[in-house]
Amino acid sequence: MGEGTGEVGGRTMQIGEVAERVGLSLRSIRHYDDVGLVPPSARSEGGFRLYTEDDVERLRRVKHIVPLGFSLEETSRMLELLESGAVGDDPAVLDGFLERARRGRETLARKLAQADELLAELEGLAH
């Protein structure tokens, strides 16, 4: 289904196309809808989720935030910051997110280095 129901305006996509474009599973996208993080902009007459480009961008952001270890509430607040483009009344919130994101990235980098070491060992056995 390429066109929306008129509720959203512009092109809408069903969940399968969105999953392919963003690189998330259908299950993850449904979960983000169920918890209110990324609800679809509309539903078809048959009840299928319909997503817009803005929804796709929001899912991409969630995909980048989740591996860094942020809670659902923190992820929601971070999305608000990113989408508004403004820090608002409390710049300490942004500073906290930045620090946590840096630490999360360091943790992921350590895990990746460990995985590389394991792969090197296994490849050594294979040769």
N, C-alpha and C positions, 0 to 999 in steps of 0.2 A: 504494500500500500504506500504509494509515494506522496499523495496529497492528504492533508489533514481534514478535519471536520469543519473547519472554519472557526473553531474556538480559539485557535492559537495564532493563525495567520502564518503564511510561509509554509515551506516544506516540512513535513514531519516524517519520522522514520519509526518503524516497528523495532522491537527490542533486538531481534536478530541482527539487523543491520548495525544498530548501535553497538552491540557487543563486538562485532567484527571491527568496526572503526576504532573503538576505544581499547580493545584488547582485554576485555573483562568477560567473565562467564555470565551467562543468562542468570544463573543463581545469584551472583554478586549484585548484578543490576537490580534484580527483584528485591534482594535484601536491602539495598540502599533506598529503594522505594518504601518498603515495609517500615523501616525505621525513620522515615521522613527526611532523609538526607538528600535524595535526588528523586523526588516524585516526578512522574511524566507530566508534561504540560497538558496532555489531553488523553482521552480514551476514545477508541473507535466505537461505533454503534454496537459492535460485537464485544466490547469490553477490553480490546487489546490496548496495551500501553502505546502511546504515541509520543515521541521525543523530538525536540527541536534542536537546532545547532547549539543554543544556549545550554540545553540539558546535556548534550554531548560534552561541551566544555566543562561543565560542572563535574561530570563523571571523570573526565581526565584529571581534574584537580584532586578529586577524592582518591583516584588511583595513585597519585603522587604523595598524598598525605598519609594514607593508611599504613604503608610499610614503616613509617617513621615512629609509630607507636602512640599516636594521638587518640584520645578517647572520642566517642561519638559526639559528645558535647563540644569538645575542643575542635573537632573537625568541622562541625557546623559553624562555630564562631570564626574559624579561620576562613571558611568559604565566604562568610559575610564580609570579612575584611578584604579578601581578594576581589570579590565582586563589586564592592563599593569603591575600592581604590583609595580609601581614606582610613586613617588610624582612629579617628574620632577623639574622644575625650581622654583616652587612656593609652598613651604610647607604650606603657610598660607591658601591655598585653602583647603587642607586636614584638617587643624585645624578648619576652618569654617564649613566644613561638619560634623566633629566630634561634634562640639558644637551644631549645629542645630539638628543632629540626637539624641543627648542626650536630648535636649529640647522636640523634637517630641516624644521621648519615654516617658518622664515624662508626657506629655499631654495625651498620650494614657493610661498610668497607672492610671491617675486621672479619665479618662472616664470609665475605667474598674472598678475602685472602686465604682464609682457612679452607674454603672449598677449592680454591686453586691448588693449594698444597696437596689436598687429598687427590684431586684429579691427576696431578703430576705423579704421585705415588702409584696410583692405579695404572696410569699409562706406562710407567716404568715396568710394572709387572706384565703388561700386555706385550712388551717388546722383548 
